[in-house]
Amino acid sequence: MTRQEYMDMYDAVGVAMEVHTTLGRGMAEQICQEAFAIEMELRGMQIEREKTLRLQYKNRWMEKTYIADFYYKGIIIEFKYVEELCPDHRAQLFNYMRIAREERGILFNFGERNLHTERYLYLPEDDDFVLITHDNYKLYITD
């Protein structure tokens, strides 16, 4: 990922933090999503809401579609409002990233006391996902 691609993820996290700070705890997932879209617009950040994702199988488009909460500059963004994220939430994000063929994804949980954020990078050559943290992000910046 380039430094700019990392910064795009950083900016999206900043928007979510502003939403969480402004709305406070306890708002429904749909309210947080709408506020996120508004905040992105206020900052001049173009985002696609409820991005439809389709999967190909042997060069044929499948009828089944999936809907990612947001798509921003190649980043799949998913919102949750749960007590704690579980492996199923991460698997959903990972599947969306694979289907969209995007290497960056963010999972937000507005249901915890503090906003919980997980940023992931998909490594297609290894078919693996890496949690990007403050300690390891420099390992994945290519420029």
SEFI-451146 format. One record per atom (N, C-alpha, C, CB): x, y, z; residue in one letter. Coordinates in steps of 0.02 Angstrom, whole numbers, plus 32768, in hexadecimal, padded with zeros to 4 digits. Glycine has a CB too. Layout:
residues N
XYZa;...
END
This chain:
residues 143
802B7FC68000m;800080008000m;802D803D8000m;7FCF8000803Dm;801780707FDCt;803E80AD7FDBt;803180D6801At;802E80D67F9Bt;805A81088025r;80508135805Er;800C81578058r;808981698061r;7FF9816C801Bq;7FB8818D8011q;7F7E815D8020q;7FB281A97FC9q;7F85811F800Ce;7F5080ED801Ae;7F4980E38066e;7F6080AA7FF7e;7F8180E38089y;7F7F80DF80D2y;7F5C811D80EFy;7FC680D880F0y;7F6E815780D5m;7F50819580EEm;7F05819880E0m;7F7281D280CEm;7EEE817B80A9d;7EA68177809Bd;7E83814E80D1d;7E9A81588056d;7EA2811880E7m;7E8580F1811Em;7E858119815Fm;7EAD80AF8128m;7EBB813B816By;7EC2816681A6y;7E8B819B81A7y;7F08818781A8y;7E7F81BA816Dd;7E4B81EE8169d;7E0681D28177d;7E4D820F8124d;7DF78196815Da;7DB681778169a;7DAC816881B4a;7DAE81378140a;7DE1815281D4v;7DDE8146821Dv;7DD181878242v;7E2081258237v;7DF081BD822Cg;7DE481FE824Bg;7D9B82148245g;7E108233822Bg;7D7D8206820Dv;7D3682178204v;7D0B81EE8235v;7D1F820881BAv;7D1981AE823Ba;7CF38184826Aa;7CFC819C82B2a;7D08813B8263a;7D3981B182C3m;7D4581CA8306m;7D1C82098313m;7D9081D88311m;7D18823582E2e;7CF0827282E9e;7CA6826182F3e;7CF882A082ABe;7C8E823082CCv;7C48821B82D3v;7C3B82008319v;7C3681E6829Ev;7C6881D58331h;7C5F81B88373h;7C6281ED83A9h;7C9581828380h;7C90821C83A3t;7C97825283D4t;7C58827F83D4t;7CD5827D83C5t;7C3F828F8399t;7C0682BC8393t;7BC5829B83A9t;7BFF82D4834Ct;7BB9825E8393l;7B7A823C83A3l;7B7A821D83E9l;7B6B82068370l;7BB5820983FFg;7BB981E6843Fg;7BA8819D8436g;7B8B82068472g;7BA8817A846Cr;7B9C8132846Dr;7B518124846Cr;7BBC811284ACr;7B3F80EC844Dg;7AFA80D58451g;7ACF80E28414g;7ADA80F4848Ag;7AE9810383E2m;7AC2810F83A5m;7AC080D0837Am;7ADF814A837Dm;7A8980C68358a;7A81808C832Ca;7AB4808E82F3a;7A3980898310a;7AC4805382D9e;7AF4804D82A2e;7AE180798266e;7AFA8004828De;7AA0807A8256q;7A8A80A1821Cq;7A9480EC8226q;7A408093820Dq;7A8C81048264i;7A98814A8274i;7AE2815B826Bi;7A80815B82BCi;7B0D812E8284c;7B558139827Ec;7B6A81388235c;7B7C810382A5c;7B4C810C820Dq;7B5C810981C5q;7B48814A81A2q;7B3980CD81A4q;7B0D816381B2e;7AF781A18192e;7B2381DB81A7e;7AAD81AF81A4e;7B3481DF81E7a;7B60821581FEa;7BA5820F81DEa;7B668212824Ca;7BBD81D281D4f;7BFD81C781B4f;7BFC81E2816Cf;7C10817C81B4f;7BC681D38148a;7BBF81EB8103a;7BBC82378102a;7B7F81CE80E3a;7B9882558131i;7B94829F8134i;7BD882BD8143i;7B6182B48169i;7BFB82A08174e;7C3D82BA8187e;7C6E82B4814De;7C58829581C5e;7C6B827D8129m;7C97827580EFm;7C8882AC80BCm;7C8D822E80CEm;7C4982B880AFe;7C3582EC8080e;7C4C83318097e;7BE882ED8076e;7C44833F80D8l;7C5A838080F3l;7CA5838A80EAl;7C488384813Dl;7CCA835480EAr;7D13835880E2r;7D2983538099r;7D358321810Ar;7CF88350806Bg;7D07834C8025g;7D228308800Fg;7D3983818013g;7D1282D58035m;7D2A82918026m;7CF1826B8004m;7D41826C8068m;7CFC82587FC5q;7CC882357FA0q;7CC681EB7FB3q;7CD4823C7F54q;7C8B81D67FC8i;7C8281927FE0i;7C4681737FBDi;7C798190802Di;7C4A81327FB4e;7C11810E7F98e;7BF180E67FD0e;7C2780DE7F5Ce;7BB180F37FDAr;7B8C80D18010r;7B6880947FF5r;7B5A81028031r;7B66805F801Ce;7B4580218009e;7B5C80097FC4e;7AF98029800Ae;7B9D7FFD7FC0k;7BBD7FE77F82k;7BAA7F9E7F73k;7C0A7FEE7F86k;7B8E7F937F38t;7B7C7F4F7F23t;7BBA7F2B7F0Bt;7B457F517EECt;7BC37EEF7F24l;7BFC7EC67F12l;7BE37E867EF0l;7C287EB47F50l;7C017E757EB7r;7BEE7E387E93r;7C2B7E0D7E8Ar;7BCF7E497E4Er;7C207DCD7E88l;7C557D9C7E84l;7C537D777E42l;7C507D6A7EBEl;7C8E7D6B7E25q;7C927D437DE8q;7CA97CFD7DFAq;7CC27D647DB5q;7C8C7CCD7DD7y;7CA27C887DDDy;7CAE7C6E7D96y;7C6C7C5C7E02y;7CED7C5C7D88k;7D017C447D46k;7CE87C727D0Ek;7CE77BFD7D3Bk;7CF77CB37D17n;7CE77CE77CE6n;7C9C7CF27CDCn;7D057CD67CA4n;7C747CDC7D0Br;7C2B7CE97D08r;7C177D0D7D48r;7C037CA67D00r;7BF07D427D3Fw;7BD87D687D79w;7BA27D407D9Dw;7BBD7DAD7D63w;7BA97D3B7DDDm;7B777D197E07m;7B3E7D4A7E16m;7B967CFE7E49m;7B027D307E21e;7AC97D5B7E2Fe;7ACB7D777E76e;7A897D347E25e;7AE77D527EA3k;7AEB7D687EE9k;7B167DA77EEEk;7B097D307F16k;7AFC7DD97F10t;7B227E167F1Ct;7B297E217F67t;7AFF7E537EFAt;7B5A7E497F78y;7B667E5D7FBDy;7B697EA87FBFy;7BA97E3D7FD9y;7B5C7EC47FF9i;7B5B7F0C8001i;7B8D7F208037i;7B147F268012i;7BC27F438023a;7BF17F5F8054a;7BD47FA2806Ca;7C387F698035a;7BDD7FB180ACd;7BC17FF080C7d;7BDC802C80A1d;7BD27FF68112d;7C1E802F8097f;7C3D80688075f;7C788051804Bf;7C53809D80A7f;7C87807A8019y;7CC180707FEFy;7CE180B57FE6y;7CAF804F7FAAy;7D2180BA7FF9y;7D4380FA7FF5y;7D8A80EF7FDCy;7D44811E803Ay;7D9981087FA1k;7DDD81057F84k;7DFC80BF7F8Ak;7E0A81387FA6k;7DD6808C7F76g;7DF180487F77g;7DEF80277FBBg;7E3680497F5Fg;7DCA80447FEBi;7DC68028802Ei;7D7E80108039i;7DDA805D8065i;7D777FD1804Di;7D367FB68062i;7D2E7FC780ACi;7D317F688055i;7CF67FE880BCi;7CEA7FFD8101i;7CAA7FDD811Ai;7CE7804B8107i;7CAF7FBB8153e;7C757F9A8171e;7C697FB581B7e;7C7F7F4E8174e;7C297FC081C7f;7C157FD88209f;7BF37FA08230f;7BE580158202f;7C007F9E8270k;7BDE7F70829Ek;7BCA7F9882DCk;7C0B7F3382B0k;7B967F7F82FCy;7B827F9A833Dy;7B747F5D8369y;7B427FCA8337y;7BA97F438387v;7BA67F0783B0v;7BD07F1183EFv;7BBE7EC88389v;7BC67EE78421e;7BEE7EEC845Ee;7C387EE1844Fe;7BD67EB98492e;7C467EB28423e;7C8B7EA18413e;7C8C7E8183CEe;7CAA7E728449e;7CBF7E9483A6l;7CC67E768364l;7CD77E2C836Cl;7CFC7E9A833Bl;7CC07E04833Cc;7CCF7DBC833Dc;7CEC7DA782F9c;7C8F7D93834Ec;7D047D6B82F4p;7D217D5482B5p;7CF27D598279p;7D377D0C82BCp;7CB17D518283d;7C817D57824Cd;7C807D9D822Ed;7C3A7D458264d;7C897DD08258h;7C8A7E16823Fh;7CC87E208213h;7C8A7E48827Ah;7D007E058229r;7D3E7E0B8202r;7D387DE381C1r;7D7B7DF3822Br;7D1B7DA881C5a;7D137D7E8189a;7CE77DA28155a;7CF37D3A819Ca;7CB47DC5816Cq;7C897DEB813Eq;7CB37E208119q;7C4F7E0C8163q;7CDA7E46813Fl;7D057E798120l;7D367E5980EFl;7D2B7EA18156l;7D567E238104f;7D877E0180DAf;7D687DE88099f;7DA77DC780FFf;7D2C7DCB809Dn;7D0A7DB48061n;7CFA7DEE8033n;7CCA7D8E8073n;7CE37E25804Fy;7CD47E608026y;7D137E7A8004y;7CB57E978052y;7D4B7E7A8027m;7D8A7E91800Am;7D9E7E637FD0m;7DC17E93803Fm;7D977E227FDAr;7DA77DF37FA4r;7D797DFC7F68r;7DA37DAA7FBDr;7D397E017F74i;7D087E087F3Ei;7D157E487F17i;7CC07E087F59i;7D237E7F7F3Aa;7D2F7EBF7F1Aa;7D767EC47EFEa;7D237EF87F4Ca;7D9F7E947F0Fr;7DE67E947EFBr;7E097ED47F14r;7DEC7E907EADr;7DFA7EE57F52e;7E197F1E7F72e;7E467F067FABe;7DE47F507F8De;7E7E7F267FB3e;7EB07F0F7FE4e;7EAA7F328027e;7EF47F197FC8e;7E7E7F63802Dr;7E787F87806Dr;7E307F848086r;7E8F7FD08065r;7E297F7B80C8g;7DE77F7A80E6g;7DEA7F93812Dg;7DCA7F3380E5g;7DB27FB18143i;7DAD7FCA8188i;7D6C7FB081A6i;7DAF8018818Ai;7D717F9981E3l;7D387F82820Al;7D307FB08246l;7D407F378220l;7CF67FD0824Af;7CE77FFD8283f;7CB27FDC82AFf;7CCF8043826Af;7CBC7FE082F0n;7C887FCA831Fn;7C768005834Bn;7CA07F8E834An;7C39801D8342f;7C1F80568369f;7BFB803E83A8f;7BEF807F833Ef;7BF97FFC83B4g;7BD47FE283EEg;7BFC7FDE842Eg;7BBA7FA083DDg;7C3D7FE9842Ae;7C667FE78466e;7C6A802C8485e;7CAC7FCC8455e;7C82802E84C2r;7C87806F84E6r;7CAE80A284BCr;7CA88065852Br;7CE7808D84A1n;7D0F80B68475n;7D0A8098842Fn;7D5A80BB848Dn;7D0E80C383FDl;7D0D80AB83B9l;7D45807783AFl;7D1580E58387l;7D33803D8396h;7D6480098388h;7D6F8007833Dh;7D4D7FC383A4h;7DAE800A8328t;7DC0800C82E1t;7DF37FD782D2t;7DDA805282CDt;7DE87FB2829Ce;7E197F828284e;7E257F90823Ae;7E017F38828Fe;7E647F9C8228r;7E777FA881E2r;7E9C7F6B81C9r;7EA47FE981DBr;7E887F53818Ey;7EA67F178173y;7EC27F22812Dy;7E727EDF8170y;7EF67EFB811Fl;7F147EFA80DDl;7F117EB280C5l;7F5E7F1580DFl;7EF87EAA8087y;7EF57E678069y;7F347E5C8040y;7EB57E60803Dy;7F547E24804Cl;7F907E118026l;7F7D7DD87FF7l;7FCB7DFC8057l;7F687DE97FB9p;7F4E7DB57F8Cp;7F817D7E7F7Cp;7F387DD57F4Cp;7FC17D8E7F79e;7FF37D5B7F6Ae;7FF77D257FA0e;80387D7B7F61e;7FE57D377FDDd;7FE37D088015d;7F9C7CF38027d;80067D268052d;7F6B7D148008d;7F247D0C8019d;7F1B7D128065d;7F087CC78000d;7F367D4A807Fd;7F357D5580C7d;7F237D9E80D5d;7F7A7D4480E6d;7F097DA98111f;7EF67DEC8127f;7F217DFF8163f;7EAA7DF08139f;7F387E3D8163v;7F637E568198v;7F407E9081BBv;7FA97E6B817Dv;7F3D7E8D81FDl;7F247EC58224l;7F5A7EFA8225l;7F117EAF826Dl;7F497F36820Di;7F787F6D820Bi;7F747F92824Ei;7F6A7F9D81CFi;7FAD7F99826Ft;7FB07FBA82AFt;7FE27FF382ADt;7FC27F8882E7t;7FE3801982E3h;8014804F82E9h;805C803482E7h;80098076832Bh;80647FF682FEd;80A77FD88301d;80BF7FBA82BFd;80A87FA38336d;80917FA58293n;80A87F818258n;80987FA38215n;808A7F3E8257n;80757FDB8214y;805E7FF781D5y;8097800981A6y;8033803481E2y;80D0801D81C0k;810980318196k;81247FF6816Ek;8141804E81C1k;81197FB98185l;812F7F7D8162l;810B7F74811Fl;81257F3F818Dl;80CF7F92811Ay;80A47F8680E1y;809F7FC280B1y;80607F7480F8y;80C47FF780C0i;80C580318094i;80FC80288061i;80CE807480BCi;80EB802C8021t;811A801C7FECt;814180577FD0t;80F67FFB7FB5t;812E80947FDFd;815380CC7FC2d;817280F87FF8d;812680F57F96d;
END
